[in-house]
Amino acid sequence: MIKGIVNLNYIIRSLEKKMRIITLTLLLLLNATVVTFSQKNTEKSAFNKLYLKALPLVQNNDIDSAKIVAFNAFNIAANNKEKRKASFLLGHIYRISKEYNKSNKFYNLSINTQDKAWQAYVQVNIANNCMSLNKPYEAIRLGQEVVNSGFHANYLYAVYTTIGKAYANINKPDSSFAYLDKAYSKILTIKNNKILKANHFFTIAKTNEMFGRYDDAVLYYKKSQKLRNKNEDRCNVSLHLAQCYLKSNNSNLAEKYLRLAESINSGSLYNKALLLKTKGILFFKQKKLSELSLVCQKINDLLDNNLREIIKEDQLFYVKSRKELFHKRNLLQLEFDQRAISAKQHLQTVATLRLAGFLSMVFLLVIVLIIFARHKTKAKKREQLQLLSSENIGQNIVKIRSLKVVHTAKKDGTLEQENELTEDEKAKQVCDWISSNATFTLRRDT
């Protein structure tokens, strides 16, 4: 009996010992579970905080800060979903900063999912980057894949727009406008589509302008402007209208929209540079050298004072704009210099021609005077001879029949035989000699 009791106590103590071990194990497991769960929640909370912190930075265009925060979120992402969200955010940030290759790199990381709709959405963004990288054929291929996949929901308008822009870049206007029309039909099915319509009209306007259809471009720019609320957007559309009017050689309306853009004064560095560039083109067309020189100085100061604000990918636009304005200024200066040289040469030519004309007139006058003097001299001599002949005829009234004419006409020097002439022949011979100033001798016969 006692032995049984002892065995029972032993069993109970053994069970109590085992229960304590099991309980301790359970407590340790529970603690480990709680710690693990707590750590996961902490990591998730940290990711969300960083992710949500990056979004307003992007909206406020603080791109550098947004990159840092988004990279931190990417590095602590605990699962594929968080990695995908962080990758897409980085792709979006790099797209804003116009680093399109890096943007596509992170977009491709975010596309690693079984969600076909999400894949199609990201693929549209990659296609848009390909357009910016001047790869229109790649953009068309990606866009067509999205269309054929069927997973595009309400953003099919964006796919059609991308394909339309790509066809415009490879100079296929019919295909371009066909896809843009498809895009507009999809936009009309979306609620609160005011901004979408404004952007779409702007795209159609730029496409028309690209193909030289300036009247249609102006029409759609004006449609887009009516739907704009932000000053920056309204200023930008006004500047594009001014450029379009300049291309169609309508300087008056170009000036009108330049004044409108200047009055809006959006404060955007891009719009300020575009305003100066458009003004410079106008002054170049109007041959206003001093105004164009002033614009060149202003855009030079604008860029020098805002170098830190200009991202690397935008520098090409600003530098190219400044280079274009200075080139136009130099061309106009050269034209003015050539005009001045031509005017000076013209004046010199006119002066030379006038001097040559004057000298020619003097020369002709001298020749006329010489001819006149010679003519007058001859006339005077003729009068003297006639007078002398008259005197000789009057003083030598003799009987011609008693005159003999003696002359030496032979070449050997011998005297010609004296001839007896009739009275009429003698008279005629004497008159001929007198009028011809010939040498003769009248000898009266004794």
C-alpha positions as CSV (number, residue, x, y, z in Angstrom):
1,M,0.0,0.0,0.0
2,I,2.8,2.4,1.0
3,K,4.7,1.4,-2.0
4,G,1.8,2.2,-4.2
5,I,1.4,5.6,-2.6
6,V,5.1,6.3,-3.1
7,N,4.9,5.4,-6.7
8,L,1.9,7.6,-7.2
9,N,3.7,10.6,-5.6
10,Y,6.6,9.9,-7.8
11,I,4.4,9.9,-10.8
12,I,2.7,13.1,-9.8
13,R,6.1,14.8,-9.2
14,S,7.3,13.6,-12.6
15,L,4.2,14.9,-14.3
16,E,4.6,18.3,-12.5
17,K,8.2,18.4,-13.7
18,K,7.2,17.7,-17.2
19,M,4.3,20.2,-17.1
20,R,6.7,22.9,-16.0
21,I,9.0,22.0,-18.9
22,I,6.1,22.1,-21.4
23,T,4.8,25.3,-19.9
24,L,8.2,27.0,-20.1
25,T,8.6,25.8,-23.7
26,L,5.1,27.1,-24.6
27,L,6.0,30.4,-23.0
28,L,9.2,30.7,-24.9
29,L,7.5,29.9,-28.1
30,L,4.8,32.4,-27.4
31,N,7.4,35.0,-26.5
32,A,9.3,34.3,-29.7
33,T,6.0,34.6,-31.7
34,V,5.1,37.9,-30.0
35,V,8.7,39.3,-30.6
36,T,8.6,38.2,-34.3
37,F,5.2,39.6,-34.8
38,S,6.2,42.9,-33.1
39,Q,9.4,43.1,-35.3
40,K,7.3,42.6,-38.5
41,N,4.8,45.2,-37.5
42,T,7.7,47.6,-36.7
43,E,9.3,47.0,-40.1
44,K,6.0,47.4,-41.8
45,S,5.3,50.6,-40.0
46,A,8.8,51.9,-40.8
47,F,8.3,51.1,-44.5
48,N,4.9,52.8,-44.6
49,K,6.3,55.8,-42.9
50,L,9.1,56.2,-45.4
51,Y,6.8,55.5,-48.4
52,L,4.2,58.0,-47.2
53,K,6.9,60.5,-46.5
54,A,8.3,60.3,-50.1
55,L,4.9,60.9,-51.8
56,P,4.5,64.6,-50.7
57,L,8.2,65.2,-51.5
58,V,7.5,64.1,-55.1
59,Q,4.3,66.2,-55.3
60,N,6.3,69.3,-54.1
61,N,9.0,68.5,-56.7
62,D,11.7,68.0,-54.0
63,I,13.2,65.2,-56.2
64,D,16.6,64.8,-54.4
65,S,14.9,64.3,-51.0
66,A,12.3,62.0,-52.5
67,K,15.0,59.8,-53.9
68,I,16.8,59.4,-50.6
69,V,13.5,58.5,-48.7
70,A,12.4,56.2,-51.5
71,F,15.7,54.4,-51.5
72,N,15.5,53.9,-47.7
73,A,12.0,52.4,-48.1
74,F,13.3,50.2,-50.9
75,N,16.2,48.9,-48.7
76,I,13.9,47.9,-45.7
77,A,11.1,46.4,-47.8
78,A,10.3,43.1,-46.2
79,N,8.3,41.4,-49.0
80,N,7.7,41.5,-52.7
81,K,4.7,43.8,-52.4
82,E,6.7,46.4,-50.6
83,K,9.6,45.9,-53.0
84,R,7.2,46.4,-55.9
85,K,5.8,49.6,-54.3
86,A,9.2,51.1,-53.6
87,S,10.5,50.1,-57.1
88,F,7.6,51.8,-58.8
89,L,8.0,54.9,-56.7
90,L,11.6,55.1,-57.7
91,G,10.8,54.6,-61.3
92,H,8.3,57.4,-61.1
93,I,10.8,59.7,-59.3
94,Y,13.5,59.0,-61.9
95,R,11.0,59.7,-64.7
96,I,10.2,63.1,-63.2
97,S,14.0,63.8,-63.1
98,K,14.1,62.7,-66.7
99,E,16.6,59.9,-66.0
100,Y,14.6,57.5,-68.2
101,N,17.0,54.6,-68.3
102,K,17.1,54.4,-64.5
103,S,13.4,54.9,-64.4
104,N,12.9,51.8,-66.7
105,K,15.2,49.8,-64.5
106,F,13.0,50.3,-61.4
107,Y,9.8,50.0,-63.4
108,N,11.0,46.6,-64.6
109,L,11.7,45.6,-61.0
110,S,8.2,46.6,-60.0
111,I,6.6,44.6,-62.9
112,N,7.8,41.3,-61.3
113,T,4.3,40.1,-60.3
114,Q,1.6,37.8,-61.4
115,D,-0.9,40.7,-61.5
116,K,-1.4,41.1,-65.2
117,A,-3.3,44.4,-64.8
118,W,-0.4,45.8,-62.8
119,Q,2.1,44.6,-65.5
120,A,0.2,46.3,-68.2
121,Y,0.0,49.5,-66.2
122,V,3.8,49.6,-65.6
123,Q,4.5,48.6,-69.2
124,V,2.6,51.8,-70.3
125,N,5.0,53.9,-68.2
126,I,8.0,52.1,-69.7
127,A,6.6,52.8,-73.2
128,N,6.4,56.5,-72.3
129,N,10.0,56.4,-71.2
130,C,11.0,54.8,-74.5
131,M,9.3,57.8,-76.3
132,S,11.5,60.2,-74.2
133,L,14.6,58.0,-75.1
134,N,13.7,58.4,-78.8
135,K,12.8,54.8,-79.2
136,P,9.4,55.0,-80.9
137,Y,9.4,51.5,-82.3
138,E,9.9,50.0,-78.9
139,A,7.1,52.2,-77.5
140,I,4.8,51.0,-80.2
141,R,5.7,47.4,-79.5
142,L,5.1,47.7,-75.7
143,G,1.9,49.6,-76.3
144,Q,0.5,47.0,-78.7
145,E,1.3,44.3,-76.1
146,V,-0.7,46.1,-73.5
147,V,-3.7,46.5,-75.9
148,N,-3.5,42.9,-76.9
149,S,-3.3,41.7,-73.3
150,G,-6.7,43.1,-72.4
151,F,-5.5,44.1,-68.9
152,H,-5.7,47.9,-69.3
153,A,-8.9,49.0,-67.6
154,N,-9.4,52.8,-67.6
155,Y,-5.9,53.8,-68.7
156,L,-6.2,52.5,-72.2
157,Y,-6.4,56.1,-73.3
158,A,-2.8,56.5,-72.1
159,V,-1.8,53.4,-74.2
160,Y,-3.4,54.8,-77.3
161,T,-1.9,58.3,-76.7
162,T,1.6,56.8,-76.4
163,I,1.2,54.8,-79.6
164,G,-0.2,57.9,-81.4
165,K,2.8,60.0,-80.3
166,A,5.2,57.2,-81.4
167,Y,3.7,57.0,-84.9
168,A,4.0,60.8,-85.1
169,N,7.7,60.5,-84.4
170,I,8.3,58.1,-87.2
171,N,6.3,60.4,-89.6
172,K,3.1,58.5,-89.9
173,P,0.4,61.1,-89.4
174,D,-2.6,58.9,-90.4
175,S,-1.7,56.2,-87.9
176,S,-0.9,58.9,-85.3
177,F,-4.2,60.7,-85.5
178,A,-6.1,57.4,-85.6
179,Y,-4.7,56.3,-82.3
180,L,-5.2,59.8,-80.8
181,D,-8.8,59.6,-81.8
182,K,-9.1,56.3,-80.0
183,A,-7.5,57.8,-76.9
184,Y,-10.1,60.6,-76.9
185,S,-13.0,58.2,-77.2
186,K,-11.7,56.5,-74.1
187,I,-11.2,59.7,-72.2
188,L,-14.8,60.7,-72.8
189,T,-15.9,57.6,-70.8
190,I,-14.0,58.7,-67.7
191,K,-15.5,60.9,-65.1
192,N,-13.8,64.1,-64.0
193,N,-11.8,64.1,-67.2
194,K,-11.1,67.9,-67.5
195,I,-7.3,67.6,-67.0
196,L,-7.2,64.5,-69.2
197,K,-9.0,66.4,-72.0
198,A,-6.7,69.4,-71.6
199,N,-3.6,67.2,-71.9
200,H,-5.1,65.4,-74.8
201,F,-5.9,68.6,-76.8
202,F,-2.3,69.8,-76.1
203,T,-0.9,66.5,-77.5
204,I,-3.1,66.8,-80.7
205,A,-2.0,70.4,-81.1
206,K,1.7,69.5,-80.8
207,T,1.2,66.7,-83.3
208,N,-0.5,69.0,-85.8
209,E,2.3,71.6,-85.3
210,M,4.8,68.8,-86.0
211,F,3.2,68.1,-89.4
212,G,2.9,71.8,-90.3
213,R,-0.9,72.0,-89.7
214,Y,-0.7,75.3,-87.9
215,D,-4.4,76.2,-88.1
216,D,-5.4,72.9,-86.5
217,A,-2.6,73.3,-83.9
218,V,-3.9,76.7,-82.9
219,L,-7.4,75.4,-82.6
220,Y,-6.4,72.6,-80.2
221,Y,-4.0,74.8,-78.2
222,K,-6.9,77.2,-77.5
223,K,-9.1,74.3,-76.5
224,S,-6.4,73.1,-74.1
225,Q,-5.9,76.5,-72.6
226,K,-9.6,76.9,-71.8
227,L,-9.4,73.9,-69.6
228,R,-6.3,74.9,-67.7
229,N,-6.5,76.3,-64.2
230,K,-2.8,76.5,-63.2
231,N,-0.9,79.6,-64.2
232,E,2.1,77.6,-65.2
233,D,0.1,75.5,-67.6
234,R,-1.8,78.5,-69.1
235,C,1.5,80.3,-69.6
236,N,3.1,77.3,-71.3
237,V,0.2,76.9,-73.7
238,S,0.3,80.7,-74.5
239,L,4.0,80.4,-75.4
240,H,3.2,77.4,-77.7
241,L,0.5,79.5,-79.4
242,A,3.0,82.3,-79.9
243,Q,5.5,79.9,-81.5
244,C,2.8,78.4,-83.7
245,Y,1.8,81.8,-84.9
246,L,5.5,82.7,-85.6
247,K,5.8,79.5,-87.7
248,S,2.7,80.6,-89.7
249,N,4.3,84.1,-90.2
250,N,1.7,85.9,-88.1
251,S,3.9,88.2,-85.9
252,N,1.0,90.3,-84.6
253,L,-0.8,87.3,-82.9
254,A,2.5,86.0,-81.8
255,E,3.1,89.2,-79.9
256,K,-0.4,89.1,-78.4
257,Y,0.2,85.7,-76.9
258,L,3.7,86.6,-75.8
259,R,2.2,89.5,-73.8
260,L,-0.4,87.2,-72.4
261,A,2.3,84.7,-71.3
262,E,4.3,87.5,-69.8
263,S,1.3,88.8,-67.9
264,I,0.6,85.4,-66.3
265,N,4.2,85.2,-64.9
266,S,4.0,81.7,-63.7
267,G,7.5,81.8,-62.2
268,S,8.5,78.6,-63.8
269,L,12.2,78.6,-65.0
270,Y,11.2,76.5,-68.0
271,N,8.5,79.0,-69.0
272,K,10.9,82.0,-68.5
273,A,13.5,80.4,-70.8
274,L,10.8,79.5,-73.3
275,L,9.4,83.1,-73.2
276,L,12.9,84.6,-73.9
277,K,13.5,82.1,-76.7
278,T,10.2,82.9,-78.4
279,K,10.8,86.6,-78.0
280,G,14.2,86.2,-79.6
281,I,12.7,84.3,-82.6
282,L,10.2,87.2,-83.0
283,F,12.8,89.9,-82.9
284,F,15.0,87.9,-85.4
285,K,12.1,87.8,-87.8
286,Q,11.4,91.5,-87.3
287,K,15.1,92.4,-87.8
288,K,15.3,94.1,-84.4
289,L,19.0,93.7,-83.5
290,S,19.1,95.7,-80.3
291,E,16.0,93.9,-78.8
292,L,17.4,90.5,-79.8
293,S,20.8,91.4,-78.1
294,L,18.9,92.3,-74.9
295,V,17.1,89.0,-74.9
296,C,20.4,87.2,-75.3
297,Q,21.7,89.0,-72.3
298,K,18.6,88.1,-70.3
299,I,18.7,84.4,-71.1
300,N,22.4,84.3,-70.3
301,D,21.7,85.9,-66.8
302,L,18.7,83.6,-66.2
303,L,20.7,80.4,-66.8
304,D,23.8,81.7,-64.9
305,N,21.6,82.6,-61.9
306,N,19.7,79.3,-61.8
307,L,22.4,76.6,-62.6
308,R,21.7,74.8,-59.4
309,E,18.0,74.4,-60.2
310,I,18.5,73.0,-63.6
311,I,18.7,69.2,-63.6
312,K,21.3,67.5,-65.8
313,E,18.7,66.2,-68.2
314,D,17.2,69.7,-68.8
315,Q,20.5,71.4,-69.4
316,L,20.4,70.4,-73.0
317,F,17.2,72.4,-73.6
318,Y,18.5,75.5,-71.8
319,V,21.9,75.5,-73.4
320,K,20.4,74.8,-76.8
321,S,18.0,77.7,-76.4
322,R,20.7,80.1,-75.4
323,K,22.9,78.9,-78.3
324,E,20.1,79.3,-80.8
325,L,19.4,82.9,-79.7
326,F,23.1,83.9,-79.8
327,H,23.4,82.3,-83.2
328,K,20.4,84.3,-84.5
329,R,21.9,87.5,-83.0
330,N,25.2,86.8,-84.8
331,L,23.4,86.2,-88.0
332,L,21.4,89.4,-87.7
333,Q,24.5,91.3,-86.7
334,L,26.3,89.9,-89.8
335,E,23.4,90.9,-92.0
336,F,23.4,94.5,-90.6
337,D,27.2,94.7,-91.1
338,Q,26.8,93.5,-94.7
339,R,24.1,96.0,-95.2
340,A,26.3,98.8,-93.9
341,I,29.2,97.7,-96.1
342,S,26.9,97.4,-99.1
343,A,25.5,100.9,-98.3
344,K,29.1,102.3,-98.0
345,Q,30.1,100.6,-101.2
346,H,27.0,101.9,-102.9
347,L,27.8,105.5,-101.8
348,Q,31.3,105.1,-103.1
349,T,30.1,103.7,-106.4
350,V,27.6,106.5,-106.7
351,A,30.3,109.1,-106.0
352,T,32.7,107.4,-108.5
353,L,30.0,107.4,-111.1
354,R,29.2,111.0,-110.5
355,L,32.8,112.0,-110.8
356,A,33.2,109.9,-113.9
357,G,30.0,111.5,-115.3
358,F,31.3,115.0,-114.5
359,L,34.7,114.3,-116.1
360,S,33.0,112.9,-119.2
361,M,30.9,116.0,-119.5
362,V,34.0,118.2,-119.1
363,F,35.8,116.1,-121.7
364,L,32.9,116.3,-124.1
365,L,32.7,120.1,-123.5
366,V,36.4,120.5,-124.3
367,I,36.0,118.5,-127.5
368,V,33.0,120.5,-128.5
369,L,34.9,123.7,-127.8
370,I,37.9,122.5,-129.8
371,I,35.7,121.6,-132.7
372,F,33.9,124.8,-132.5
373,A,37.2,126.8,-132.3
374,R,38.6,124.9,-135.3
375,H,35.4,125.5,-137.2
376,K,35.4,129.1,-136.4
377,T,39.1,129.4,-137.4
378,K,38.3,127.8,-140.7
379,A,35.3,130.0,-141.2
380,K,37.4,133.1,-140.5
381,K,40.1,132.0,-142.9
382,R,37.5,131.4,-145.5
383,E,36.1,134.8,-145.0
384,Q,39.6,136.3,-145.2
385,L,40.2,134.5,-148.5
386,Q,36.9,135.5,-149.9
387,L,37.6,139.1,-148.9
388,L,41.1,138.9,-150.4
389,S,39.7,137.4,-153.6
390,S,37.2,140.2,-153.8
391,E,39.9,142.9,-153.3
392,N,42.2,141.3,-155.9
393,I,39.4,141.1,-158.4
394,G,38.5,144.7,-157.8
395,Q,42.0,146.0,-157.9
396,N,43.1,144.2,-161.1
397,I,40.3,145.1,-163.4
398,V,42.3,144.7,-166.6
399,K,41.7,143.6,-170.0
400,I,41.9,139.9,-169.6
401,R,42.6,139.5,-173.2
402,S,46.0,141.2,-172.7
403,L,47.0,138.9,-169.8
404,K,49.1,135.9,-170.1
405,V,49.2,133.2,-167.5
406,V,52.6,131.7,-166.8
407,H,52.9,128.7,-164.5
408,T,55.3,125.9,-163.9
409,A,53.3,122.7,-163.8
410,K,56.0,120.2,-165.0
411,K,57.7,117.9,-162.6
412,D,61.2,118.3,-164.2
413,G,61.2,122.0,-163.3
414,T,61.0,123.4,-166.9
415,L,58.6,126.1,-167.6
416,E,55.5,125.1,-169.3
417,Q,55.0,126.8,-172.6
418,E,52.9,129.9,-172.3
419,N,49.5,129.4,-173.7
420,E,47.2,131.8,-175.2
421,L,43.7,131.4,-173.8
422,T,40.5,132.8,-175.0
423,E,39.0,135.5,-172.8
424,D,36.4,133.3,-171.2
425,E,39.0,130.6,-170.5
426,K,41.4,133.1,-169.0
427,A,38.6,134.6,-166.7
428,K,37.5,131.1,-165.6
429,Q,41.1,130.1,-164.9
430,V,41.9,133.2,-162.8
431,C,38.7,132.7,-160.7
432,D,39.5,129.1,-160.0
433,W,43.1,130.0,-158.9
434,I,41.8,132.7,-156.6
435,S,39.2,130.5,-154.9
436,S,41.6,127.6,-154.4
437,N,44.4,129.8,-153.0
438,A,46.7,128.5,-155.7
439,T,50.0,130.3,-156.4
440,F,49.9,132.1,-159.6
441,T,51.4,135.1,-161.3
442,L,49.6,137.8,-163.2
443,R,51.8,139.6,-165.6
444,R,50.6,142.4,-167.7
445,D,51.9,142.5,-171.2
446,T,53.7,145.7,-172.1
